[in-house]
Amino acid sequence: MNNDWYIYLVRTRLNTLYCGITTDVERRFKEHVSGEGAKALKGKGPLTLAWSTKTGDSRSIASKYEYAVKRLSKQKKERLILGQLTLSELSISN
């Protein structure tokens, strides 16, 4: 069983970015593509996995990073994708 948590960004056909967390990025992305994932992504395909990174073994920490990323501007999310911004630079409360 995998206890590692990941945060990811999915890009829609309209170039919007959706943020989520999971323990299996590949499985979760396939769910989004097939329409079984988040309601927010239904009908927005084609979808591409724009970015993902491991957050550790705590769902709580992953959720805090997800909240922080969702609050970022689109420009900062794009910087995250390009590697110009890292999760460690985001402020989360422990």
C-alpha positions as CSV (number, residue, x, y, z in Angstrom):
1,M,0.0,0.0,0.0
2,N,1.3,3.4,-1.0
3,N,1.2,6.0,1.8
4,D,2.7,8.8,-0.2
5,W,0.4,11.7,-1.1
6,Y,0.8,13.8,-4.2
7,I,-0.6,17.1,-5.4
8,Y,-1.3,17.6,-9.1
9,L,-2.6,20.2,-11.6
10,V,-4.7,19.2,-14.6
11,R,-5.1,21.5,-17.6
12,T,-8.4,21.7,-19.5
13,R,-9.0,22.5,-23.1
14,L,-9.8,26.1,-22.1
15,N,-6.4,26.3,-20.4
16,T,-7.8,26.4,-16.9
17,L,-6.0,24.5,-14.1
18,Y,-7.6,22.1,-11.7
19,C,-5.8,21.2,-8.5
20,G,-6.2,17.9,-6.5
21,I,-4.5,15.5,-4.2
22,T,-4.2,11.7,-4.4
23,T,-2.0,8.7,-3.5
24,D,-1.9,7.6,-7.2
25,V,-1.6,10.3,-9.7
26,E,-1.9,8.1,-12.8
27,R,-5.1,6.4,-11.5
28,R,-6.7,9.7,-10.5
29,F,-5.8,11.3,-13.9
30,K,-7.4,8.4,-15.7
31,E,-10.5,8.8,-13.6
32,H,-10.7,12.5,-14.6
33,V,-10.2,11.6,-18.3
34,S,-12.9,9.0,-18.2
35,G,-15.4,11.4,-16.5
36,E,-15.4,9.5,-13.1
37,G,-13.3,12.2,-11.4
38,A,-14.2,15.6,-10.2
39,K,-17.4,17.1,-11.4
40,A,-15.5,20.4,-12.2
41,L,-13.7,18.6,-15.0
42,K,-16.6,16.9,-16.7
43,G,-17.0,18.1,-20.3
44,K,-13.8,20.1,-20.2
45,G,-11.5,17.7,-22.1
46,P,-9.2,17.0,-23.5
47,L,-7.3,17.0,-20.2
48,T,-3.6,17.0,-19.7
49,L,-1.7,16.3,-16.5
50,A,0.3,19.5,-16.2
51,W,2.2,18.9,-13.0
52,S,2.5,16.7,-9.9
53,T,4.8,16.3,-7.0
54,K,4.9,14.3,-3.8
55,T,3.9,16.1,-0.6
56,G,4.8,13.3,1.9
57,D,2.9,10.6,3.8
58,S,0.3,12.8,5.4
59,R,-3.1,13.5,3.8
60,S,-3.4,16.5,6.1
61,I,-0.2,18.2,4.8
62,A,-1.3,17.3,1.2
63,S,-4.7,19.0,1.8
64,K,-2.9,22.1,3.2
65,Y,-0.8,22.3,0.1
66,E,-3.8,21.8,-2.1
67,Y,-5.6,24.7,-0.3
68,A,-2.5,26.9,-0.8
69,V,-2.2,26.1,-4.5
70,K,-5.9,26.7,-5.1
71,R,-5.4,30.2,-3.7
72,L,-2.5,31.0,-6.1
73,S,-3.1,33.2,-9.1
74,K,-3.0,31.4,-12.5
75,Q,0.4,33.0,-13.2
76,K,1.8,31.5,-10.0
77,K,0.4,28.1,-10.8
78,E,2.1,28.3,-14.2
79,R,5.3,29.1,-12.4
80,L,4.8,26.0,-10.2
81,I,4.4,23.9,-13.4
82,L,7.6,25.4,-14.9
83,G,9.6,24.8,-11.7
84,Q,10.0,28.5,-11.0
85,L,8.1,28.2,-7.8
86,T,8.2,25.3,-5.3
87,L,5.8,24.0,-2.7
88,S,8.3,24.9,0.0
89,E,7.9,28.5,-0.9
90,L,4.2,28.4,-0.2
91,S,2.9,29.2,3.3
92,I,0.9,26.5,5.0
93,S,-0.1,26.2,8.6
94,N,1.0,22.9,10.3
